Amino acid sequence: MPVVDIQLGDRSYPVHIGPDLLVDGNIWKPYLSTGNILIVSNDTVAPLYLDDLLITLGDIPSEALILPDGEKFKTMDQWSRVLDTLVEMRAGRDATLIALGGGVIGDLGGFAAACYMRGIRYIQVPTTLLAQVDASVGGKTAINHPAGKNLVGTFYQPALVIADTGTLSTLPGREYRAGLAEVVKYGALMDNDLFTWLESNIDSIAGQDPETVTTMVRRCVENKAQVVAADERESGRRALLNFGHSFGHGLEVLGAFEQLLHGEAVAIGMAIAARLSEQRGLCAPGTHQRITTLLAAFGLPTSVPEPFDASSLLEAMSLDKKNSSGTRRLILLESIGQARIDTGSSDEAIRQAIVDCNS
Ligand SMILES: NC(=O)c1ccc[n+]([C@@H]2O[C@H](COP(=O)([O-])OP(=O)(O)OC[C@H]3O[C@@H](n4cnc5c(N)ncnc54)[C@H](O)[C@@H]3O)[C@@H](O)[C@H]2O)c1
């Protein structure tokens, strides 16, 4: 099974990718020889996969904390519950936290691991496509604050990531498709070969052919590994991974996440960014069309849904924390597979790109 190494000196770790890894004790055992183990999961994922994990752990003592499911529970209260549980267990600095779930559990569990006794070991076991290709790798951990999403958090790398692609079989179709938006993102911004491969494998990807899914996750993690190794704390190149996200976050600020998943908002954001790149003459004509054709083939939206429009989206984007000092800092395309950070788009140009995506 594929293993991708995230190379960060003494914070390096492997990402194991493939089906049935949850029950592959050989991968787990070297990491679980000492200390207490706390598994953090939620009430959707735990009934599906906690037993498998407990069987793998065998007679290694462990406890499980099952949190309520949902982004709205990525809060300080739930984070506190994790810390309280570690205290009650009398967990020491040699304890290990296992985050079993999607990006919400991974972010929250990782942040608890980062804070307890100034940092204990944690293992990411991502069970959504988005978490396998993105959230579980790279060490960004966070919880939400009433004033903003992911407002409280830190960089803290896991010791191990186990992306069991078999778990994706129970993921609701809409969540799987939303994860595909992040997959398309890697192709569009940094990997032309991946983009072409996606275009040629639409049916087997949509049908979740096990070998195809493993290859797809591996190729995305390889891209993320490259970016994270070059810029662990997002002071430069890692910001490219936000391709499509400024518009996506804008939609979120508008409240559209009642109707859009994160990946769906990112899909719309990528479509707008590609259109803008093309209109500004940064990339060749046809780039936007190629991207939206692929997104649409995966069942993803490519234009701003009603009742939102260009004006409200632009205003919402002004509140995005990724905008520095009033300039619109956007990730735009030079070609499929090549992106750049750009501050040269006027509001009028952005407005036009949003309108054109909707026409
Ligand atoms: N740390 C990072 O670098 C990073 C990157 C991207 C996103 N994120 C964060 O990730 C979160 C979104 O992650 P997500 O899309 O995985 O959402 P999620 O964790 O909410 O999972 C989506 C839904 O799928 C369910 N689920 C998970 N695995 C399942 C499975 N195998 N079978 C059935 N149901 C399953 C969950 O319980 C949930 O209802 C956001 O909070 C976002 O901020 C973090």
The ligand as a MOL file (V3000), in Angstrom:
LIG
                    3D

  0  0  0     0  0            999 V3000
M  V30 BEGIN CTAB
M  V30 COUNTS 44 48 0 0 0
M  V30 BEGIN ATOM
M  V30 1 N -6.5270 21.2950 8.9390 0
M  V30 2 C -6.6200 21.5340 7.6700 0
M  V30 3 O -5.6140 21.6980 6.9490 0
M  V30 4 C -7.9770 21.5780 7.0370 0
M  V30 5 C -8.1090 21.6010 5.6410 0
M  V30 6 C -9.3820 21.5880 5.0990 0
M  V30 7 C -10.4950 21.5570 5.9300 0
M  V30 8 N -10.3230 21.5420 7.2800 0 CHG=1
M  V30 9 C -11.4910 21.4930 8.1880 0
M  V30 10 O -12.1460 20.2550 7.9580 0
M  V30 11 C -13.5340 20.3900 8.2840 0
M  V30 12 C -14.3470 19.7540 7.1910 0
M  V30 13 O -13.9900 18.4140 7.1230 0
M  V30 14 P -14.9380 17.3210 6.4710 0
M  V30 15 O -15.3930 17.7930 5.1410 0
M  V30 16 O -14.2330 16.0420 6.5990 0 CHG=-1
M  V30 17 O -16.2480 17.4220 7.3740 0
M  V30 18 P -16.7540 16.5830 8.6480 0
M  V30 19 O -15.6540 16.2060 9.5310 0
M  V30 20 O -17.8630 17.3810 9.2310 0
M  V30 21 O -17.3530 15.2680 7.9820 0
M  V30 22 C -18.4540 15.3830 7.1020 0
M  V30 23 C -19.6000 14.4580 7.5260 0
M  V30 24 O -19.2610 13.1150 7.1770 0
M  V30 25 C -19.3800 12.2750 8.3190 0
M  V30 26 N -18.4400 11.1870 8.1310 0
M  V30 27 C -17.0970 11.2540 8.2570 0
M  V30 28 N -16.5330 10.1070 7.8440 0
M  V30 29 C -17.5430 9.3000 7.4750 0
M  V30 30 C -17.5930 7.9900 6.9410 0
M  V30 31 N -16.4850 7.3210 6.6340 0
M  V30 32 N -18.7980 7.4530 6.6920 0
M  V30 33 C -19.9400 8.1680 6.9410 0
M  V30 34 N -19.9560 9.4190 7.4100 0
M  V30 35 C -18.7660 9.9780 7.6640 0
M  V30 36 C -19.1160 13.1780 9.4720 0
M  V30 37 O -19.5950 12.6500 10.6770 0
M  V30 38 C -19.8440 14.4340 9.0160 0
M  V30 39 O -21.2330 14.3050 9.2390 0
M  V30 40 C -13.7860 21.8620 8.4820 0
M  V30 41 O -13.9210 22.1240 9.8560 0
M  V30 42 C -12.5350 22.5300 7.9290 0
M  V30 43 O -12.2500 23.7380 8.5860 0
M  V30 44 C -9.1030 21.5380 7.8430 0
M  V30 END ATOM
M  V30 BEGIN BOND
M  V30 1 1 1 2
M  V30 2 2 2 3
M  V30 3 1 2 4
M  V30 4 1 4 5
M  V30 5 2 4 44
M  V30 6 2 5 6
M  V30 7 1 6 7
M  V30 8 2 7 8
M  V30 9 1 8 9
M  V30 10 1 8 44
M  V30 11 1 9 10
M  V30 12 1 9 42
M  V30 13 1 10 11
M  V30 14 1 11 12
M  V30 15 1 11 40
M  V30 16 1 12 13
M  V30 17 1 13 14
M  V30 18 2 14 15
M  V30 19 1 14 16
M  V30 20 1 14 17
M  V30 21 1 17 18
M  V30 22 2 18 19
M  V30 23 1 18 20
M  V30 24 1 18 21
M  V30 25 1 21 22
M  V30 26 1 22 23
M  V30 27 1 23 24
M  V30 28 1 23 38
M  V30 29 1 24 25
M  V30 30 1 25 26
M  V30 31 1 25 36
M  V30 32 1 26 27
M  V30 33 1 26 35
M  V30 34 2 27 28
M  V30 35 1 28 29
M  V30 36 1 29 30
M  V30 37 2 29 35
M  V30 38 1 30 31
M  V30 39 2 30 32
M  V30 40 1 32 33
M  V30 41 2 33 34
M  V30 42 1 34 35
M  V30 43 1 36 37
M  V30 44 1 36 38
M  V30 45 1 38 39
M  V30 46 1 40 41
M  V30 47 1 40 42
M  V30 48 1 42 43
M  V30 END BOND
M  V30 END CTAB
M  END
